[in-house]
Amino acid sequence: MAALDVFLREQIAAFEPEIRAMADYCIDTSGKRIRPALVFLSGWRGHGTPGSDLIKVAAIVELVHLATLVHDDIMDGAALRRNRRTATREFGATAAVLLGDALFSHALVLAAQYPTTEVCYMVSESMRRVCAGEIVQTMRRGSMDITREDYWRIIELKTAELFRVSCHLGARLAGSDAAYVADAARFGRHLGIAYQIYDDLADFFGDERRIGKTLGTDLASGKVTLPLQVLLEQLPAGERTALTEEICGRRPVQMGMRLRQMGECAVFPAVAATVRDEIAAAAAALAKWPEEPPTPLLLELCGVLHAQLAGLEPATAGPRA
């Protein structure tokens, strides 16, 4: 990660002088760096340090991710990201959307530097799929026209795709067997789905100071995630109608009431069980590869997500302030 930080800082000079400070604002070192970690761990061969190819591809996926965060914060109207003002609050929405585009573009510049087209092809395809997921979600905002299958498809595209490609490229660049590369990618996909559902839970049950970003934006922006779907299924008809009107923007959001209802309807344990199922599916993808050096390291990430999920549970005792 130290080598990755150095490499990312070096990339700031590649941007035009007029926007270097803006790029520097986004390319900080305070994030969780889950996707680069997946690259490094999938590419671990049991000795030495990550080579320059792994460091570069880790930087590529992180730049793509940072670009999506810039765009997400614009669409969500978020004020806080990583415990500081979002790019859209710092520079304005118009400049921020173009800044996200610039980060995307530089990721492709780096991907094009590999001797084969495989990295550039996979990164470009993943960028398109991530954007497609965000577009579908955006088009469904403020609408009840979204099924469980639709929700799954959205998170598979917008989040799980970059987890998947991180694992694939890490294992591929390390020279792993093709079958292991495929299973590592499957691990990444399931872990990404689990992580997004966890993130959707955190939007309702998390602590904004601890998580470091604006929470409560999903309901406010009309984004129907799994916690809201479960709540809608449990509420009596009259309350379901009222919540539907809040989602569709026809009445003010009653966040305190909705959090209380989520507690009464056991929304947290129901959604948390789904997160655990996806974590189990991720672990199962690597079950036949216990001797491969990356396997135990990747499985540790399953434990990390289990711990993060458990850390949300105390917040279910009452509404978030």
C-alpha positions in Angstrom: 0.0 0.0 0.0 2.9 2.3 0.6 4.2 1.7 -2.9 0.7 2.3 -4.2 0.4 5.6 -2.4 3.7 6.7 -3.9 2.6 5.7 -7.4 -0.7 7.5 -7.1 1.0 10.6 -5.9 3.3 10.5 -8.9 0.2 10.4 -11.2 -0.8 13.9 -10.1 1.9 15.4 -12.3 0.3 13.7 -15.3 -2.7 15.9 -15.0 -2.8 19.4 -16.5 -1.4 22.1 -14.1 -4.8 23.8 -13.9 -6.5 20.7 -12.3 -3.6 19.1 -10.4 -4.8 20.4 -7.0 -8.3 19.0 -7.8 -6.8 15.6 -8.7 -4.7 15.7 -5.6 -7.8 16.4 -3.5 -9.4 13.1 -4.8 -6.3 11.0 -4.8 -5.8 10.9 -1.1 -4.5 8.1 1.1 -7.3 7.9 3.6 -9.6 5.4 1.9 -10.1 1.7 2.7 -8.4 0.7 -0.5 -10.4 -2.6 -0.7 -10.0 -3.0 -4.5 -6.2 -2.5 -4.6 -6.0 -4.9 -1.7 -7.9 -7.5 -3.8 -5.3 -7.0 -6.6 -2.4 -7.4 -4.2 -3.8 -10.4 -2.4 -5.0 -12.2 -5.5 -1.5 -11.7 -7.0 0.4 -12.8 -3.9 2.7 -15.7 -4.6 4.0 -16.3 -1.1 7.2 -14.3 -1.2 8.8 -11.0 -2.2 6.9 -7.8 -2.7 4.2 -6.9 -5.3 5.8 -6.1 -8.7 5.3 -2.9 -10.7 2.6 -4.5 -12.8 0.5 -5.3 -9.7 1.1 -1.8 -8.3 0.0 -0.2 -11.5 -3.2 -2.2 -11.9 -4.0 -1.6 -8.3 -3.7 2.1 -9.0 -5.9 1.7 -12.1 -8.8 0.1 -10.2 -8.5 2.7 -7.4 -8.6 5.6 -9.9 -11.7 4.1 -11.5 -13.3 3.7 -8.0 -12.4 7.2 -7.0 -14.0 8.5 -10.2 -17.2 6.6 -9.4 -17.2 8.1 -5.9 -17.0 11.6 -7.3 -19.9 11.0 -9.5 -21.9 9.2 -6.8 -21.6 12.1 -4.4 -22.9 14.5 -7.1 -26.0 12.3 -7.7 -26.6 11.7 -4.0 -26.0 15.3 -3.0 -23.5 14.1 -0.4 -21.5 16.6 1.7 -19.0 14.3 3.4 -16.6 11.6 2.0 -13.7 10.2 4.1 -14.5 12.8 6.8 -14.1 15.8 4.6 -16.1 17.8 2.0 -16.9 15.9 -1.2 -15.4 17.1 -4.5 -18.8 18.4 -5.5 -19.0 20.6 -2.4 -15.4 21.7 -2.8 -15.4 22.5 -6.5 -19.1 22.5 -7.6 -21.0 19.8 -9.4 -20.1 20.9 -12.9 -16.4 20.8 -12.3 -16.7 17.6 -10.1 -18.3 15.6 -12.9 -15.5 16.5 -15.3 -13.0 15.7 -12.6 -14.4 12.2 -12.3 -14.2 11.9 -16.1 -10.5 12.9 -15.9 -9.8 10.3 -13.3 -11.5 7.7 -15.5 -9.4 8.8 -18.5 -6.1 8.6 -16.6 -6.9 5.1 -15.5 -7.2 4.1 -19.2 -3.9 5.9 -19.9 -2.2 3.6 -17.4 -4.0 0.5 -18.6 -2.9 1.2 -22.1 0.8 0.9 -21.0 0.7 -2.9 -20.6 2.3 -4.9 -23.4 -1.0 -6.7 -24.2 -4.5 -5.3 -24.6 -6.0 -7.5 -22.0 -5.7 -5.1 -19.0 -7.0 -2.1 -21.0 -9.9 -4.3 -22.4 -10.9 -5.6 -19.0 -10.7 -2.2 -17.3 -12.6 -0.5 -20.1 -15.3 -3.1 -20.0 -15.6 -2.9 -16.3 -15.9 0.9 -16.4 -18.8 0.5 -18.9 -20.5 -2.0 -16.7 -20.1 0.1 -13.5 -21.5 3.1 -15.3 -24.4 1.0 -16.7 -25.3 -0.1 -13.1 -25.2 3.5 -12.0 -27.4 4.6 -14.9 -30.0 1.9 -14.2 -30.1 2.9 -10.5 -30.4 6.5 -11.4 -33.2 5.9 -13.8 -35.1 4.0 -11.0 -34.7 6.7 -8.4 -37.9 7.9 -7.0 -39.7 4.9 -8.5 -41.1 1.7 -7.1 -40.4 -0.1 -10.4 -37.5 -2.1 -9.0 -37.6 -5.8 -8.0 -35.2 -7.9 -6.0 -33.7 -9.1 -9.3 -33.3 -5.5 -10.5 -31.5 -4.6 -7.2 -29.2 -7.6 -7.5 -28.4 -6.7 -11.1 -27.6 -3.1 -10.2 -25.2 -4.0 -7.4 -23.5 -6.7 -9.5 -22.7 -4.1 -12.1 -21.9 -1.0 -10.0 -19.9 -2.6 -7.2 -19.2 -6.3 -7.7 -17.8 -5.8 -11.1 -14.8 -3.8 -9.9 -14.2 -6.3 -7.1 -14.3 -9.1 -9.7 -11.9 -7.5 -12.1 -9.5 -6.6 -9.3 -9.2 -10.3 -8.3 -9.1 -11.4 -11.9 -6.3 -9.1 -12.9 -4.3 -9.7 -9.7 -4.3 -13.4 -10.2 -3.8 -13.2 -13.9 -0.8 -10.9 -13.7 0.8 -13.2 -11.1 0.6 -16.0 -13.5 -1.9 -18.2 -11.7 -3.6 -21.1 -13.3 -6.6 -20.1 -15.5 -9.0 -22.1 -13.3 -7.8 -20.2 -10.2 -8.1 -16.9 -11.9 -11.7 -17.7 -12.7 -12.5 -18.7 -9.1 -10.7 -15.7 -7.7 -12.8 -13.5 -9.9 -15.9 -15.4 -8.6 -14.8 -14.8 -5.1 -14.5 -11.1 -5.9 -17.9 -10.9 -7.4 -19.6 -12.4 -4.3 -17.5 -10.3 -1.9 -18.5 -7.2 -3.9 -22.2 -8.0 -3.7 -21.8 -8.7 0.1 -20.0 -5.4 0.5 -22.6 -3.3 -1.3 -25.5 -4.8 0.7 -23.5 -4.1 3.9 -23.0 -0.5 2.6 -26.7 -0.2 2.0 -27.3 -1.3 5.6 -24.8 1.2 6.8 -26.7 4.0 5.2 -29.5 3.4 7.7 -27.7 1.9 10.7 -24.2 3.3 10.5 -22.5 6.1 12.5 -21.6 8.9 10.1 -18.5 9.9 12.2 -17.1 6.4 12.2 -17.9 5.6 8.6 -16.7 9.0 7.4 -19.3 9.8 4.7 -22.8 11.3 4.5 -25.4 8.7 5.5 -29.2 8.6 5.0 -28.9 9.5 1.4 -30.6 6.4 -0.1 -34.1 7.1 1.1 -33.7 10.9 0.7 -32.7 10.4 -3.0 -35.4 7.8 -3.7 -32.9 4.9 -4.0 -34.7 1.6 -3.2 -32.1 -0.7 -1.7 -32.6 -4.1 0.0 -33.3 -2.6 3.5 -36.1 -0.6 2.1 -37.4 -3.5 0.1 -37.5 -5.7 3.2 -39.2 -2.9 5.2 -41.8 -2.4 2.5 -42.7 -6.1 2.6 -43.2 -6.0 6.3 -45.2 -2.8 6.8 -49.1 -2.7 6.8 -50.7 -1.3 3.7 -51.2 2.3 5.0 -47.6 2.7 6.2 -46.3 1.1 3.0 -48.2 3.7 1.0 -46.7 6.5 3.1 -43.2 5.1 2.7 -43.8 4.8 -1.1 -44.7 8.4 -1.2 -41.5 9.4 0.6 -39.4 7.3 -1.9 -41.2 8.9 -4.8 -40.6 12.4 -3.4 -44.3 13.2 -2.8 -43.9 13.8 1.0 -41.0 14.6 3.3 -38.8 11.7 4.5 -39.5 10.6 8.0 -36.1 9.1 8.7 -36.5 8.6 12.5 -39.8 6.8 12.0 -38.4 4.6 9.3 -35.4 3.6 11.4 -37.8 2.8 14.3 -39.9 0.7 11.9 -36.8 -1.1 10.6 -36.1 -2.1 14.2 -39.6 -3.3 14.8 -39.7 -5.3 11.6 -36.3 -6.9 12.1 -34.9 -5.5 8.9 -31.3 -5.5 10.1 -31.1 -9.3 10.8 -32.9 -10.1 7.6 -30.5 -8.1 5.4 -27.5 -9.1 7.4 -28.3 -12.7 6.7 -28.1 -12.0 3.0 -24.7 -10.4 3.5 -23.5 -13.5 5.3 -24.8 -15.7 2.5 -22.8 -13.8 -0.1 -19.7 -13.9 2.1 -20.1 -17.7 2.4 -20.5 -17.9 -1.4 -17.2 -16.0 -1.8 -15.4 -18.4 0.5 -16.9 -21.4 -1.3 -15.4 -20.1 -4.6 -11.9 -20.7 -3.2 -12.7 -23.9 -1.2 -10.8 -26.2 -3.6 -7.7 -24.0 -3.6 -6.5 -24.1 0.0 -2.8 -24.5 -1.0 -2.8 -21.4 -3.3 -0.9 -18.6 -1.6 -3.6 -15.9 -2.1 -6.5 -18.1 -0.7 -5.9 -17.6 3.1 -5.3 -13.9 2.6 -8.5 -13.4 0.6 -10.5 -15.4 3.1 -9.3 -13.0 5.8 -11.2 -10.3 4.0 -14.4 -12.3 4.6 -13.6 -12.1 8.3 -13.1 -8.4 8.0 -16.5 -7.9 6.4 -18.1 -10.1 9.1 -16.6 -7.9 11.7 -17.8 -4.7 10.0 -21.3 -6.1 9.8 -21.3 -7.0 13.5 -20.1 -3.4 14.2 -23.4 -2.1 12.8 -25.6 -4.1 15.1 -25.5 -1.9 18.2 -26.9 1.0 16.1 -30.2 -0.9 15.8 -31.1 -0.1 19.3 -32.4 3.3 18.3 -32.5 5.9 15.5 -29.3 7.5 14.4 -28.9 11.1 15.6 
